[in-house]
């Protein structure tokens, strides 16, 4: 019966390609070429360099091959594997001490969290990664609310009041006002908050967006 050993393997970014070549040589299929990809760990004293880490059960043949003579046999499924890189990775393995930028660190029969602590690792943050996306939930909620803001022309005019309505009608009767805006003011049966015409109308009246929101909220409560 095969005996399996828990192994935690840590690879610095400079040796990722070599380590993947070694895993391909010792693995079971082409997918082993992508064993080390995600870099999630770094040295406490050099947080800019990432390390990829995996932890799993490996049989004695695999572990013996890592500690044995040079790798010479290419697997049938990877005839073009970089054997030089694979052996370079094999020769870079250390089993004790803190992790290093030029070495592949392995811990055997040790839980992964204990291995991470012993290697002196901290979570890695990619310095070239874009900043996290900040979701403005208030802005999303306001955009959703604005899509529902629909009132009648009469509700809007009653809410504006006689002084502002007089200014609005003056805009509509001004020949210098764009024809489309004049027609909108005079004939639009309903006002939609998300309409571009409403944004332009608010600008002409000197209303800020938040004031237009208040106008629509108030107008919606007017019974006509």
N, C-alpha and C positions, 0 to 999 in steps of 0.2 A: 504494500500500500504506500502511495507516494506521501512524503512528508512535506508539509508546507510551512513556511516561515513568514511571519509578518515583517515586511521591509518598508521603510520610509525612505524615499529617494528624493534628494534635492539637487536641482540642476541650475546653475547660474545662466543668465541670458547668453553669455558668450559661448556656452557649450551646448545649447539646445539642439542645434543641428547634429552635432556629434552624438549626443545622448540618444536622439531619435534614431540615428543610424544603428547604434548598438541595440536598441530595442527591436529594430526591424530584423537584425541578424539573429537575435535570440528569441524573437516572438513567433507568433502563429499565423500572421497574415499581414497584408499590406497596411491595414489600419494601424499597426503598431508604429508606423512612421510618424504618427501624430500623437504619440503618448504624452510628450511634454510641449504644451502650448501656452496654457494659461499661467501667467506670472502673477502670483498673489502674495509673495513674501519677499522680504528684504532684510539685510543686516541692520541692526540698530544703529551702527556707526556709519552706514552708507545706504541711506534709504532711497537713493535714486536708482539703484541697480536692482532689477527684479530677478526673482528665482521662481522656477516652476517646481511644484512638489506633488508627488503621488504617494499613496500608501496602500499596500495590498498584500495578498498572500502569494508567495512565489515558491516554486518547487526547488528541490536540491539541485537539479540540473542547471537551472537558470543561475542560481547563486554561485554554484561551482564554476560556471563559465566566466562569471565576472572576476573571479579570483584566480582562474587558471591561466594557461598560456594564451598567446595572442589568438584572436579570432581569425579564422582563415576560410571558413566555408560560407559561401553566399547561399541564402535560401532560394529555392526554385521560384518563389513568388516575388523575389527582389534581386534579379541577377545584376542590376546596376547599382546596388547599394554601395555607399561610400565606406569601404572597409578601413581605409586610413582614419576616417573620422570616428568610426565605431571603436577602433583600438585606442584612438586618442582619448575617447570618453572613458574607456575601460581603465586606462592607465592614470586617469585623473581621479579615480575613486579613493575616498578616505572614509574610515569607519569611526573615527573618534575626533574630538575637538570641535571647535566652532566652525561654522560654515565659512567658506572662502569663495572669492570671486573667480578663482582659477581651478576649483576642485568640485567634484561631485560628491556630496555627502550622503552616506547611507547609514541608517540605524536598523539593527536587526532585533527582533523580539522586544520591541519597545513601542508602546502606544504612540500614535502620531502626535498627540498634544505634548507628550513628554519629549519626543524627538525634536519638535519645533522649539521647545524651551531650551533644550540642551544645545541646539545648534545656534542659539542666539538670534532668533528671527523675530521680526515684527511685520505686521501687515504692510504690504507695499502699495503705494499710490503712484500711478504712472504720471510723471511730471508733464508728459505731452498730451495727456488725456484732456478732452474738452471739459469745461466746467459742468457740473451737474445741472440738469434742467430743473429750474424752480417752477413748480406749478402754482400759478396764482389762482387759487380756487375762488377768490372773491371776484376776480375779473371774469372767470368762466361763468359764475352764477349770474353776474350782471349781464353778460352777453346773452345768456339763456332767457333772462327776464325781458330784455329788450325785444327779443323775437316775439314775445307775447303782448307787447304794448301796442294796442290798436284802439283808437278812439274815433268817434265821429267828428266831423268838422265842427258841428255845433258844440259838442262837449269841449273841444279844444278852445274855441272862441270864448265860450262862457268862462272857462278857467283863466284865460289870458286877461279878461277884464276890458272895460271900455277904452282905457288909454292905450294899451298895447294893441288892441284890435284896430284902433284908429291908425296906429303906425303901420300895422300890417296891411290895412286897406290902402294906405298911401303908397306902400311899396308896390301893391298890385296895380295901382292906377298910374304908376310912374312909367313913362314910355322907355326910360333907360333900363328898367328892369328886364331881364331876359324873358322872352315870350313864354317859355315853358314854366318859369317860376310864377309869372302872372296868372297863367291858367291854373296852376296847381293851387295857388292861394284862393282863387275865385271858385273853382269847380271841383276840387278833390272832395269826394264824399266821405272819405275816411283818412285819418292820419296814421301812418305807421312809423314807429320810432326808428326802425332800421332802414327807412327810406333815405336815400341820398338827398332827396328834396327837403326832408325834415332837417337834416344836418345843415343844409344851405340856409333854410329858413331860420334856424336857430342862430346861425352866424349873422344873418341880416338884422335880427332882433337884438343881437348882443348877448345871447344866452350861451352860457358854458354848457358842456355836455351834461353835467350833473343837474343843471337847472332844467334842461330838456327832459331828463328822467323824471324829475319832480313834477313837471308839467303833465306828463303822460300819466303818472300815478294818480295825480289829483283829478285829472279829467276823467279817468276811468270810474271815479266815484260819483260823477255828476249824473243824476237821473234826468233824462229828457224824454 
